[in-house]
Amino acid sequence: MVSHQFSAIGHSRSFHNRLGPIQGFLKKQMREKIEGAIVGGLAVLVLTVLPAFGQIAGPTGDSSDQHVKKKVPQHVILVKGAWSSANDSSPVPEGGTINHNIYRNQYFGIRYALPPDWIQRYAGPPPSDTGSYVLAQMSRPDSYKGNGRGNILITAQDMFFTPLPVADAGQLVNYAKGRLESDYQLEANPVELPTGGRSFASFAFWSPVAQLHWYVLATEIRCHTVEFVFMNRDPQTLASIVLQTGSLKLPEESSPTEGAGGFGAPVCIRNYASDGTVIEKVDPVFSEPRSNPVPVRIIIDKRGKVKHIHFLSAFPDQRQAIGDALSRWRFRPYLHNGEQVEVETGIMFGHVTRPMAPTKRAELEPHLARRSP
């Protein structure tokens, strides 16, 4: 089935079509914040990475001048003030590593063996305040003399905080396909493609002007859309690289339309911190006003206490105030198959400019443990 898909698409154009629409949607937002950020000199790569660069400049209207007092390495984009962080050493989405040519991400449960001779050239930026991540970006070294140097990009979109009107990986791929800009052409319509023992939403597109082809594989893990984006000038090389994802290892929960945790990970539920699930709540007290949104992911233990806090983008004083408040929150335990389980959810603090999609109370009620009298 995989080989049939590749022959139908000419092997690779799916990737570029998918990013084109999202890129078009987000470029307006990003232009105001990005003043020519370039991660390596490849214009196409910059366009691909744009959705995750929501914080290249400091938040508008913020007068803070908090800097990290150290030399900035080459090829690293400087972000002022707001960074990602966590209150403990639990795995976080941006915590992936590449060792011995293998990308591992404990949070998502990913193990991906890179094709031979591929390396990571640049570290990704911090997550944006809309939950976009560049998890890894690989290419062949400058010493490579053959065709098909190309690019491999692994990204994630936190579906709790996305500004796009989509709910899962399948919808995100279809949304992107339907909004391709005129300079991109579709090579393969979105289809569900099995690889590595899991299902992906796949999509292919290309740029006739740049003579570049893209192929995208997207799946849902812990309420994030995780994407493997392959770009190459040579369709045969691209097809060969995509076929090697057959050795990709993903958690059992991954799926283009599911991926809501479980199987050893917390169950992820949109807007769990609302609709009567919060028993005790303390609002954070900020030491100074700021204009930036602060997206936060938390894990609630089986007893209803907050055990892990992941700040996607926050200033130090915001982390302190929000962390102090959340440590005092209490939730109604969540039942799965009659047993209390851990829950992962998202909360937006700070200057919120966009509403989070609501979760119906009726959907949660059957799973909430009753309070003791």
GUSE-511363 format. One record per residue: x, y, z of N, C-alpha, C in turn; residue in one letter. Coordinates in steps of 0.2 Angstrom, whole numbers. Example, Ala and Ser with C-alpha at 12.3 -4.5 7.8 and 13.67 -1.06 7.14 Angstrom:
<nodes>
<<66,-28,39>,<62,-22,39>,<66,-16,39>,'a'>
<<64,-11,35>,<68,-5,36>,<64,0,39>,'s'>
</nodes>
This chain:
<nodes>
<<4,-6,0>,<0,0,0>,<4,6,0>,'m'>
<<10,6,4>,<14,12,4>,<17,13,-3>,'v'>
<<20,8,-6>,<23,9,-13>,<17,12,-18>,'s'>
<<11,9,-17>,<6,12,-22>,<5,19,-21>,'h'>
<<5,21,-14>,<4,28,-13>,<10,33,-16>,'q'>
<<16,30,-16>,<21,34,-18>,<21,34,-26>,'f'>
<<19,29,-29>,<19,29,-37>,<13,34,-39>,'s'>
<<8,35,-35>,<2,39,-36>,<4,46,-36>,'a'>
<<9,48,-31>,<11,55,-30>,<17,57,-33>,'i'>
<<21,52,-36>,<27,54,-39>,<32,55,-34>,'g'>
<<30,52,-28>,<35,51,-22>,<36,57,-17>,'h'>
<<34,63,-18>,<36,67,-13>,<32,74,-13>,'s'>
<<28,75,-16>,<26,82,-17>,<21,84,-11>,'r'>
<<19,79,-7>,<14,80,-2>,<16,85,3>,'s'>
<<22,85,5>,<25,89,10>,<23,97,9>,'f'>
<<25,99,4>,<25,106,2>,<18,109,2>,'h'>
<<13,105,0>,<6,107,-1>,<4,109,6>,'n'>
<<5,104,11>,<2,105,17>,<5,111,21>,'r'>
<<11,112,21>,<14,118,24>,<11,125,21>,'l'>
<<11,125,15>,<9,131,11>,<3,134,14>,'g'>
<<-3,130,15>,<-9,133,18>,<-8,136,25>,'p'>
<<-5,132,29>,<-3,134,36>,<1,140,36>,'i'>
<<6,140,32>,<11,146,31>,<7,152,29>,'q'>
<<3,151,24>,<-1,157,22>,<-5,160,28>,'g'>
<<-8,156,32>,<-13,158,37>,<-9,162,42>,'f'>
<<-2,159,44>,<1,162,49>,<6,167,48>,'l'>
<<8,168,41>,<13,173,39>,<11,180,41>,'k'>
<<5,182,41>,<3,188,43>,<4,190,50>,'k'>
<<3,185,55>,<4,185,62>,<12,186,63>,'q'>
<<16,182,59>,<23,181,61>,<26,187,58>,'m'>
<<24,191,53>,<28,196,50>,<29,202,55>,'r'>
<<24,203,59>,<25,208,64>,<30,206,70>,'e'>
<<31,200,71>,<36,198,76>,<43,196,73>,'k'>
<<43,194,67>,<49,192,64>,<53,197,60>,'i'>
<<59,198,61>,<62,204,58>,<68,200,54>,'e'>
<<66,195,50>,<71,192,45>,<75,187,49>,'g'>
<<71,183,53>,<75,177,56>,<76,172,51>,'a'>
<<82,170,50>,<84,165,46>,<88,159,49>,'i'>
<<86,153,49>,<89,148,52>,<95,144,48>,'v'>
<<97,145,43>,<102,142,40>,<103,144,33>,'g'>
<<100,149,30>,<101,151,23>,<96,148,18>,'g'>
<<92,143,20>,<88,140,15>,<81,144,16>,'l'>
<<79,148,11>,<73,151,11>,<67,147,12>,'a'>
<<67,141,9>,<61,136,10>,<61,134,17>,'v'>
<<67,133,20>,<67,130,27>,<64,135,31>,'l'>
<<65,142,30>,<63,147,35>,<55,147,34>,'v'>
<<52,147,28>,<45,147,27>,<42,141,31>,'l'>
<<45,135,30>,<43,129,34>,<43,130,41>,'t'>
<<48,133,44>,<48,134,51>,<44,139,54>,'v'>
<<42,144,50>,<39,150,52>,<33,149,57>,'l'>
<<29,144,57>,<23,143,62>,<26,142,69>,'p'>
<<32,140,70>,<34,139,76>,<38,145,79>,'a'>
<<39,150,75>,<43,156,77>,<39,161,80>,'f'>
<<34,160,85>,<30,165,87>,<33,170,92>,'g'>
<<39,169,94>,<42,173,99>,<48,176,98>,'q'>
<<50,176,91>,<56,179,90>,<58,186,93>,'i'>
<<53,190,93>,<53,196,96>,<49,196,103>,'a'>
<<51,200,107>,<47,200,114>,<40,202,113>,'g'>
<<36,201,118>,<29,203,117>,<28,210,116>,'p'>
<<23,212,112>,<22,219,110>,<20,223,117>,'t'>
<<23,228,118>,<21,233,123>,<24,231,130>,'g'>
<<28,225,130>,<32,224,136>,<38,227,137>,'d'>
<<39,230,142>,<45,234,143>,<51,231,147>,'s'>
<<50,224,148>,<55,220,152>,<61,220,148>,'s'>
<<67,220,151>,<73,219,148>,<77,214,151>,'d'>
<<74,208,152>,<77,202,155>,<81,198,150>,'q'>
<<88,197,151>,<92,194,146>,<95,188,149>,'h'>
<<97,183,145>,<102,178,148>,<109,181,146>,'v'>
<<113,182,152>,<119,185,151>,<124,180,149>,'k'>
<<124,178,142>,<129,173,140>,<130,174,132>,'k'>
<<135,171,130>,<137,172,123>,<132,167,119>,'k'>
<<129,170,114>,<124,166,110>,<128,162,104>,'v'>
<<127,155,104>,<130,151,99>,<128,153,92>,'p'>
<<132,152,87>,<130,153,80>,<124,149,79>,'q'>
<<120,152,74>,<114,149,71>,<108,148,76>,'h'>
<<109,151,82>,<103,151,87>,<99,157,87>,'v'>
<<93,157,87>,<89,163,86>,<87,165,94>,'i'>
<<88,172,95>,<88,174,101>,<81,176,103>,'l'>
<<78,174,108>,<71,175,111>,<72,179,117>,'v'>
<<68,185,117>,<69,189,123>,<64,188,128>,'k'>
<<66,186,134>,<62,185,140>,<58,179,141>,'g'>
<<53,178,137>,<48,172,138>,<51,166,135>,'a'>
<<52,161,139>,<54,154,137>,<50,149,140>,'w'>
<<51,143,137>,<48,137,140>,<52,134,146>,'s'>
<<48,131,150>,<51,128,156>,<46,123,160>,'s'>
<<48,120,165>,<44,115,168>,<46,116,176>,'a'>
<<41,113,180>,<42,114,187>,<46,107,190>,'n'>
<<47,102,185>,<51,97,188>,<54,94,181>,'d'>
<<57,88,182>,<61,85,177>,<57,80,173>,'s'>
<<50,80,173>,<46,76,169>,<48,78,161>,'s'>
<<47,73,157>,<48,74,150>,<43,80,147>,'p'>
<<46,84,143>,<42,89,139>,<43,88,132>,'v'>
<<38,91,128>,<38,90,121>,<45,92,117>,'p'>
<<48,98,120>,<54,100,117>,<60,97,119>,'e'>
<<59,91,123>,<65,88,126>,<68,82,122>,'g'>
<<67,82,115>,<70,77,111>,<77,77,110>,'g'>
<<80,72,109>,<88,72,108>,<89,68,102>,'t'>
<<95,69,99>,<98,65,94>,<105,62,96>,'i'>
<<105,56,97>,<112,52,98>,<112,46,94>,'n'>
<<119,45,91>,<120,40,87>,<115,39,81>,'h'>
<<113,45,79>,<109,45,73>,<102,43,74>,'n'>
<<100,43,80>,<93,41,82>,<90,47,86>,'i'>
<<84,49,83>,<80,54,87>,<75,51,92>,'y'>
<<76,53,98>,<71,50,103>,<68,56,107>,'r'>
<<61,55,108>,<57,60,112>,<53,56,117>,'n'>
<<55,57,123>,<52,53,128>,<45,55,130>,'q'>
<<43,61,129>,<37,64,130>,<32,61,125>,'y'>
<<34,61,119>,<29,58,113>,<30,51,112>,'f'>
<<35,48,115>,<37,41,114>,<39,39,107>,'g'>
<<43,44,104>,<45,43,97>,<53,40,97>,'i'>
<<54,35,93>,<61,33,91>,<61,33,84>,'r'>
<<66,37,81>,<66,38,74>,<73,38,72>,'y'>
<<75,32,68>,<82,31,66>,<83,36,59>,'a'>
<<87,41,59>,<88,45,54>,<91,41,48>,'l'>
<<90,43,42>,<93,40,36>,<101,41,37>,'p'>
<<105,36,34>,<112,37,34>,<114,44,32>,'p'>
<<119,46,35>,<123,53,33>,<119,59,34>,'d'>
<<113,58,38>,<109,64,40>,<111,67,47>,'w'>
<<111,73,48>,<114,76,54>,<109,82,56>,'i'>
<<109,83,62>,<105,89,65>,<110,95,64>,'q'>
<<108,100,60>,<112,106,59>,<111,112,64>,'r'>
<<104,113,66>,<102,118,70>,<98,116,75>,'y'>
<<98,119,81>,<93,118,86>,<87,122,85>,'a'>
<<81,119,87>,<75,123,85>,<74,128,90>,'g'>
<<69,133,89>,<67,138,93>,<63,136,99>,'p'>
<<62,140,104>,<57,138,109>,<50,137,106>,'p'>
<<45,134,110>,<38,133,107>,<35,140,107>,'p'>
<<31,141,102>,<27,148,102>,<21,148,107>,'s'>
<<18,154,108>,<13,154,112>,<6,152,109>,'d'>
<<7,149,103>,<1,145,100>,<2,138,101>,'t'>
<<8,136,104>,<9,129,105>,<13,125,99>,'g'>
<<16,129,95>,<20,126,89>,<27,125,91>,'s'>
<<29,119,89>,<36,116,91>,<40,114,84>,'y'>
<<46,116,84>,<51,113,80>,<55,108,84>,'v'>
<<53,102,83>,<57,97,88>,<64,95,85>,'l'>
<<64,94,79>,<71,93,76>,<71,95,69>,'a'>
<<77,96,66>,<78,98,59>,<85,95,57>,'q'>
<<84,90,52>,<90,87,49>,<91,88,42>,'m'>
<<97,87,40>,<99,88,33>,<106,84,32>,'s'>
<<108,84,26>,<114,80,24>,<120,86,25>,'r'>
<<126,83,27>,<131,88,28>,<134,92,22>,'p'>
<<137,97,22>,<140,101,17>,<144,96,12>,'d'>
<<147,91,15>,<152,87,12>,<149,82,7>,'s'>
<<142,82,8>,<138,77,3>,<138,80,-4>,'y'>
<<140,75,-9>,<140,77,-15>,<135,75,-20>,'k'>
<<130,71,-18>,<125,68,-22>,<119,72,-23>,'g'>
<<114,70,-26>,<108,73,-27>,<104,72,-20>,'n'>
<<99,76,-19>,<94,75,-14>,<97,77,-7>,'g'>
<<100,83,-6>,<102,85,0>,<96,86,5>,'r'>
<<91,90,3>,<85,90,6>,<85,92,14>,'g'>
<<79,90,17>,<78,92,24>,<73,87,27>,'n'>
<<74,86,33>,<69,82,37>,<67,86,43>,'i'>
<<61,88,44>,<58,92,49>,<53,88,54>,'l'>
<<54,88,60>,<49,85,65>,<46,91,69>,'i'>
<<40,92,68>,<36,97,72>,<31,94,76>,'t'>
<<28,99,80>,<22,97,84>,<18,103,85>,'a'>
<<11,102,85>,<6,107,86>,<2,105,92>,'q'>
<<2,109,98>,<-2,108,103>,<-9,110,101>,'d'>
<<-13,105,101>,<-20,106,99>,<-25,109,104>,'m'>
<<-22,110,110>,<-26,114,115>,<-25,121,114>,'f'>
<<-20,124,110>,<-18,131,110>,<-18,133,102>,'f'>
<<-19,129,97>,<-19,131,91>,<-24,136,89>,'t'>
<<-22,141,85>,<-27,146,82>,<-31,143,76>,'p'>
<<-29,138,74>,<-33,135,68>,<-39,131,70>,'l'>
<<-44,131,65>,<-51,128,67>,<-50,121,66>,'p'>
<<-46,117,69>,<-45,110,68>,<-44,106,75>,'v'>
<<-46,100,75>,<-46,96,81>,<-41,91,82>,'a'>
<<-38,88,76>,<-34,83,76>,<-29,83,70>,'d'>
<<-25,78,69>,<-20,78,64>,<-23,77,57>,'a'>
<<-28,73,56>,<-32,73,50>,<-35,79,48>,'g'>
<<-38,83,52>,<-41,89,50>,<-36,94,49>,'q'>
<<-30,94,52>,<-25,99,51>,<-22,98,43>,'l'>
<<-21,92,42>,<-19,90,35>,<-24,93,30>,'v'>
<<-30,91,31>,<-35,93,26>,<-36,101,26>,'n'>
<<-36,104,31>,<-36,111,32>,<-30,114,27>,'y'>
<<-24,111,28>,<-18,114,24>,<-19,113,17>,'a'>
<<-22,107,15>,<-22,105,8>,<-27,110,5>,'k'>
<<-33,112,8>,<-38,116,6>,<-36,123,5>,'g'>
<<-30,125,8>,<-28,132,8>,<-21,133,5>,'r'>
<<-19,129,0>,<-13,130,-3>,<-12,136,-7>,'l'>
<<-7,139,-7>,<-6,146,-10>,<-5,144,-18>,'e'>
<<-6,149,-22>,<-5,148,-29>,<1,145,-32>,'s'>
<<7,147,-28>,<13,144,-31>,<15,137,-29>,'d'>
<<10,134,-25>,<11,127,-24>,<6,122,-28>,'y'>
<<8,116,-29>,<3,112,-33>,<3,105,-29>,'q'>
<<-3,103,-29>,<-4,96,-25>,<-2,91,-29>,'l'>
<<2,86,-26>,<4,80,-29>,<0,74,-26>,'e'>
<<-2,74,-20>,<-6,68,-18>,<-11,71,-13>,'a'>
<<-17,69,-14>,<-23,71,-9>,<-21,68,-2>,'n'>
<<-24,71,3>,<-23,68,10>,<-26,61,10>,'p'>
<<-23,56,13>,<-25,49,14>,<-22,47,20>,'v'>
<<-25,41,23>,<-22,38,29>,<-17,33,27>,'e'>
<<-11,33,29>,<-6,29,27>,<-3,25,33>,'l'>
<<-2,19,32>,<1,15,38>,<8,15,37>,'p'>
<<12,16,42>,<19,15,42>,<22,15,49>,'t'>
<<27,10,50>,<29,9,57>,<24,6,61>,'g'>
<<19,3,59>,<14,0,63>,<9,4,65>,'g'>
<<9,11,63>,<4,16,65>,<1,19,59>,'r'>
<<-4,23,60>,<-7,26,54>,<-6,34,54>,'s'>
<<-5,36,49>,<-3,44,48>,<-8,47,43>,'f'>
<<-10,53,44>,<-13,57,38>,<-7,59,34>,'a'>
<<-7,58,27>,<-1,59,23>,<-4,64,18>,'s'>
<<1,68,15>,<-1,73,10>,<6,75,6>,'f'>
<<5,77,0>,<11,78,-4>,<10,84,-8>,'a'>
<<15,89,-9>,<14,94,-14>,<21,97,-16>,'f'>
<<21,101,-21>,<28,103,-23>,<27,111,-26>,'w'>
<<33,114,-27>,<34,120,-30>,<37,120,-37>,'s'>
<<33,121,-42>,<36,121,-49>,<42,126,-50>,'p'>
<<41,132,-46>,<46,137,-47>,<53,135,-44>,'v'>
<<52,132,-37>,<58,131,-34>,<61,124,-35>,'a'>
<<56,120,-39>,<58,113,-40>,<59,109,-34>,'q'>
<<55,110,-29>,<56,106,-22>,<49,102,-21>,'l'>
<<50,97,-18>,<45,92,-16>,<44,91,-9>,'h'>
<<38,91,-6>,<37,89,1>,<32,83,2>,'w'>
<<34,80,7>,<29,74,9>,<28,75,17>,'y'>
<<22,75,19>,<20,76,26>,<17,69,29>,'v'>
<<19,67,34>,<16,62,38>,<14,65,45>,'l'>
<<7,65,47>,<5,68,53>,<1,63,57>,'a'>
<<2,63,63>,<-2,59,68>,<-3,63,75>,'t'>
<<-8,60,78>,<-10,63,85>,<-7,59,91>,'e'>
<<-3,63,95>,<0,60,101>,<-1,65,107>,'i'>
<<-5,62,112>,<-6,66,118>,<-9,73,116>,'r'>
<<-14,73,112>,<-17,79,110>,<-12,85,106>,'c'>
<<-7,82,103>,<-3,86,99>,<-3,83,92>,'h'>
<<-3,87,87>,<-2,84,80>,<6,84,79>,'t'>
<<9,78,78>,<16,77,77>,<17,76,69>,'v'>
<<21,80,66>,<22,79,59>,<29,78,57>,'e'>
<<30,73,53>,<37,72,50>,<36,75,42>,'f'>
<<40,80,41>,<40,84,35>,<46,83,31>,'v'>
<<46,80,25>,<52,78,21>,<52,82,15>,'f'>
<<57,86,14>,<58,90,8>,<64,88,4>,'m'>
<<64,88,-3>,<69,86,-7>,<68,89,-14>,'n'>
<<74,90,-17>,<73,92,-24>,<72,86,-29>,'r'>
<<74,80,-26>,<74,74,-30>,<69,69,-28>,'d'>
<<63,68,-32>,<58,64,-30>,<60,57,-28>,'p'>
<<64,54,-31>,<66,47,-29>,<70,47,-22>,'q'>
<<74,52,-21>,<77,52,-15>,<72,53,-9>,'t'>
<<67,57,-11>,<62,59,-6>,<58,52,-4>,'l'>
<<56,49,-9>,<52,43,-8>,<56,38,-4>,'a'>
<<63,37,-6>,<67,32,-2>,<67,34,6>,'s'>
<<68,40,7>,<68,43,14>,<62,42,18>,'i'>
<<56,43,14>,<50,42,17>,<48,35,19>,'v'>
<<50,30,14>,<49,23,15>,<53,21,21>,'l'>
<<59,24,23>,<63,22,29>,<59,23,35>,'q'>
<<53,27,35>,<50,28,41>,<46,21,44>,'t'>
<<47,16,40>,<44,10,42>,<47,7,48>,'g'>
<<53,10,50>,<56,8,57>,<54,13,62>,'s'>
<<50,18,61>,<48,23,66>,<44,19,71>,'l'>
<<46,21,78>,<43,18,84>,<38,24,87>,'k'>
<<32,23,88>,<27,27,91>,<23,24,96>,'l'>
<<20,28,101>,<16,24,106>,<10,22,103>,'p'>
<<7,17,106>,<1,13,104>,<-5,18,103>,'e'>
<<-5,24,107>,<-11,28,106>,<-11,32,100>,'e'>
<<-5,33,96>,<-5,37,90>,<-10,36,85>,'s'>
<<-13,41,82>,<-18,40,77>,<-19,47,74>,'s'>
<<-21,47,67>,<-23,54,65>,<-29,57,68>,'p'>
<<-33,53,71>,<-39,56,74>,<-40,55,81>,'t'>
<<-36,51,84>,<-37,49,91>,<-31,53,95>,'e'>
<<-27,49,98>,<-21,51,101>,<-22,55,107>,'g'>
<<-27,53,112>,<-29,57,118>,<-25,54,124>,'a'>
<<-20,51,123>,<-16,49,129>,<-18,42,131>,'g'>
<<-17,40,137>,<-18,33,139>,<-12,29,138>,'g'>
<<-13,22,138>,<-7,18,137>,<-1,20,141>,'f'>
<<-2,21,147>,<4,23,151>,<5,31,152>,'g'>
<<2,35,147>,<2,42,148>,<-4,45,151>,'a'>
<<-4,51,153>,<-10,54,156>,<-15,54,150>,'p'>
<<-22,54,152>,<-27,55,147>,<-27,63,146>,'v'>
<<-27,65,140>,<-27,72,139>,<-34,75,137>,'c'>
<<-36,80,140>,<-43,82,139>,<-43,90,139>,'i'>
<<-46,92,133>,<-46,99,132>,<-51,103,137>,'r'>
<<-48,108,140>,<-52,112,145>,<-54,108,151>,'n'>
<<-50,104,153>,<-52,100,159>,<-53,105,166>,'y'>
<<-49,110,165>,<-49,115,171>,<-55,120,171>,'a'>
<<-61,117,170>,<-67,121,169>,<-73,117,170>,'s'>
<<-79,120,169>,<-85,116,170>,<-86,112,176>,'d'>
<<-84,115,182>,<-86,111,188>,<-81,106,190>,'g'>
<<-75,105,186>,<-70,100,188>,<-65,103,193>,'t'>
<<-65,109,193>,<-60,112,198>,<-64,113,205>,'v'>
<<-61,110,210>,<-64,110,217>,<-61,116,221>,'i'>
<<-55,117,220>,<-52,123,223>,<-47,127,218>,'e'>
<<-48,133,218>,<-44,137,213>,<-42,143,216>,'k'>
<<-35,145,215>,<-32,151,217>,<-29,155,211>,'v'>
<<-31,161,210>,<-29,165,204>,<-22,167,205>,'d'>
<<-18,167,200>,<-11,170,201>,<-11,177,202>,'p'>
<<-6,179,206>,<-5,187,207>,<2,189,204>,'v'>
<<1,192,199>,<7,194,195>,<10,201,198>,'f'>
<<17,201,198>,<20,206,201>,<20,213,196>,'s'>
<<19,212,190>,<19,217,185>,<15,215,179>,'e'>
<<11,220,176>,<7,218,170>,<11,217,164>,'p'>
<<9,212,160>,<12,210,154>,<7,209,149>,'r'>
<<9,209,142>,<4,209,137>,<4,202,134>,'s'>
<<8,197,136>,<9,191,132>,<4,186,135>,'n'>
<<2,181,131>,<-2,175,133>,<3,170,136>,'p'>
<<1,166,141>,<5,161,144>,<1,154,144>,'v'>
<<3,150,139>,<0,144,138>,<3,139,143>,'p'>
<<-1,135,147>,<2,131,152>,<-1,124,151>,'v'>
<<3,119,151>,<0,112,151>,<2,109,158>,'r'>
<<-3,106,161>,<-2,103,168>,<-4,95,167>,'i'>
<<-2,92,172>,<-4,85,173>,<-6,84,180>,'i'>
<<-13,82,181>,<-16,81,187>,<-16,74,189>,'i'>
<<-14,73,195>,<-13,66,198>,<-20,63,199>,'d'>
<<-20,56,201>,<-26,53,202>,<-30,55,208>,'k'>
<<-27,59,212>,<-31,62,218>,<-33,69,216>,'r'>
<<-32,72,210>,<-34,78,209>,<-29,84,210>,'g'>
<<-23,82,212>,<-18,88,213>,<-14,89,207>,'k'>
<<-11,95,206>,<-7,96,200>,<0,94,202>,'v'>
<<3,89,198>,<9,86,199>,<15,88,194>,'k'>
<<13,91,188>,<18,93,183>,<15,100,180>,'h'>
<<19,105,179>,<17,111,176>,<23,112,170>,'i'>
<<20,113,164>,<24,115,158>,<22,121,156>,'h'>
<<27,126,156>,<25,133,153>,<28,133,146>,'f'>
<<24,134,141>,<26,134,134>,<30,140,133>,'l'>
<<28,146,136>,<31,152,135>,<29,157,141>,'s'>
<<34,159,145>,<32,163,151>,<38,167,153>,'a'>
<<37,172,156>,<43,176,159>,<44,173,166>,'f'>
<<50,174,169>,<51,171,176>,<46,173,181>,'p'>
<<44,179,181>,<39,181,186>,<32,178,185>,'d'>
<<31,177,179>,<24,174,177>,<24,166,179>,'q'>
<<30,163,178>,<31,156,180>,<30,155,188>,'r'>
<<33,160,191>,<33,160,199>,<25,160,201>,'q'>
<<22,166,198>,<15,167,201>,<10,161,199>,'a'>
<<11,159,193>,<6,154,190>,<8,147,194>,'i'>
<<14,146,195>,<16,139,198>,<14,139,205>,'g'>
<<14,145,209>,<12,145,216>,<4,144,216>,'d'>
<<1,147,211>,<-7,147,211>,<-9,139,210>,'a'>
<<-6,136,205>,<-8,130,202>,<-6,124,208>,'l'>
<<-1,126,212>,<0,121,217>,<-5,120,222>,'s'>
<<-10,125,222>,<-15,125,227>,<-22,123,224>,'r'>
<<-22,122,217>,<-28,120,214>,<-30,112,216>,'w'>
<<-36,111,216>,<-38,104,217>,<-44,102,212>,'r'>
<<-44,96,209>,<-48,94,204>,<-52,88,206>,'f'>
<<-58,87,203>,<-61,81,204>,<-58,76,200>,'r'>
<<-56,70,203>,<-53,64,199>,<-57,62,193>,'p'>
<<-53,60,188>,<-56,57,182>,<-56,50,182>,'y'>
<<-61,47,180>,<-62,40,180>,<-61,37,173>,'l'>
<<-57,32,172>,<-57,28,165>,<-57,21,167>,'h'>
<<-63,18,164>,<-64,11,165>,<-65,9,173>,'n'>
<<-68,14,176>,<-70,14,183>,<-64,15,188>,'g'>
<<-58,17,185>,<-52,18,189>,<-50,26,188>,'e'>
<<-47,28,194>,<-45,35,193>,<-38,35,190>,'q'>
<<-38,40,185>,<-32,41,181>,<-29,48,181>,'v'>
<<-23,49,179>,<-20,55,178>,<-23,59,172>,'e'>
<<-23,65,172>,<-26,69,167>,<-21,75,165>,'v'>
<<-20,76,158>,<-16,81,156>,<-21,86,152>,'e'>
<<-20,93,154>,<-24,98,151>,<-21,104,150>,'t'>
<<-24,109,146>,<-21,115,145>,<-24,121,148>,'g'>
<<-21,126,150>,<-24,132,153>,<-20,138,150>,'i'>
<<-24,143,148>,<-21,149,146>,<-21,155,151>,'m'>
<<-16,157,153>,<-15,163,158>,<-13,169,154>,'f'>
<<-12,175,158>,<-10,181,155>,<-15,184,150>,'g'>
<<-12,188,145>,<-16,192,141>,<-19,187,135>,'h'>
<<-25,185,136>,<-28,180,132>,<-31,184,126>,'v'>
<<-29,183,120>,<-33,186,114>,<-37,181,110>,'t'>
<<-37,175,112>,<-41,170,108>,<-44,165,113>,'r'>
<<-50,164,112>,<-54,159,116>,<-51,152,114>,'p'>
<<-51,147,120>,<-50,140,118>,<-57,137,117>,'m'>
<<-57,132,113>,<-63,129,111>,<-66,125,117>,'a'>
<<-72,126,118>,<-75,123,124>,<-76,116,124>,'p'>
<<-76,113,130>,<-77,106,131>,<-84,105,134>,'t'>
<<-89,101,131>,<-95,101,134>,<-95,97,141>,'k'>
<<-99,100,146>,<-99,97,152>,<-102,90,152>,'r'>
<<-107,89,147>,<-110,82,147>,<-105,77,145>,'a'>
<<-99,79,141>,<-94,74,139>,<-90,72,145>,'e'>
<<-89,76,150>,<-85,75,156>,<-89,71,162>,'l'>
<<-95,73,163>,<-98,71,169>,<-98,63,170>,'e'>
<<-99,59,165>,<-99,52,166>,<-92,49,169>,'p'>
<<-87,53,168>,<-80,51,170>,<-77,54,176>,'h'>
<<-81,59,179>,<-79,62,185>,<-81,58,191>,'l'>
<<-76,57,196>,<-77,54,202>,<-82,59,206>,'a'>
<<-86,56,210>,<-91,60,214>,<-87,62,221>,'r'>
<<-89,68,223>,<-85,70,229>,<-88,67,235>,'r'>
<<-84,66,240>,<-86,63,246>,<-90,68,250>,'s'>
<<-96,65,253>,<-100,70,257>,<-97,73,263>,'p'>
</nodes>
